[in-house]
Amino acid sequence: MWEILILLFIVLNIAGTVFWIYMLIDCATQEVGQDKLMWVVILVATYWVGSMVYYFYQRPKRLALLQQSLETEDL
């Protein structure tokens, strides 16, 4: 029983770390201006919790703005 819990804990920690690194790289390469610095500090300080907030709050806003700017270029 304990072996399963320990293995689950290890797998979740590795998945959380990979997700955190992915969000940190995404933020550092895609955000612009003061938002980049603010989000990088939040991500570094809060680990995977900040990554979840960034993924569900900021990333969709940035992608919507990108899509909107691409649509205006096509016109």
N, C-alpha and C positions, 0 to 999 in steps of 0.2 A: 504494500500500500504506500509506504513512504517513498519507495523508489519511483512510483508513478507521479507522485506530487513533486518530487525533486526534479524529475525529468520535465514535467509540465512547466515548472517554474523557470528552468533553464531555457526551454524553448520560447516561452513568452518573453523572457528578458532579451534573448537574441533577436526575436522579431521586433520588439520595441526599439532596440538599439539600431537595427537596420532601418526601420521606419523613421526614427529620429535623424539619422544621418542623411537619408533621402530628402526629408523636409528641409534640413539645414542647407544642403547643397541647392535644392530648388529655390529656397529663399535667397541665398547668397548670389545666385546667378540670374534670377528672374526679376526680383523686386528692384524698384528704382527709388532714388531719393532717400529721405529720412525714414521712410517705411522699412527700408532694408536694414538699417542699423537697429531700429527698434525691434523688428522681428527676430533678427539674429540674437540679440541680447535675450529676448523672451525665450527663444528656443534653447539657448545654452543654459539659461538659469532654471528652466522648468522641465527639461528633459522631455519625456514622451507626452506629458500632459500639454505642454506648449505646442508640441507637434500636432496633436489632435486638434487643438484650437486653431492653429494655422491652417491645417488641412480643411477643416469644415467652415471656417470663417473667412480668412483672407484669400486663400487660393482661388475659390470660386469667383470672388470679386475681381481678382486680377485676370482670370481667364475670360470673364465676361467683358471686361474692358478691352482685352486683346482682340476678342472676336468682334466687338463693336468697331474698333479701329480698322480691322481688316475689311469689314463690310463697307465702311466709308471710303476706303481706298479703291474698292472695286467700282464705286459709282463714278 
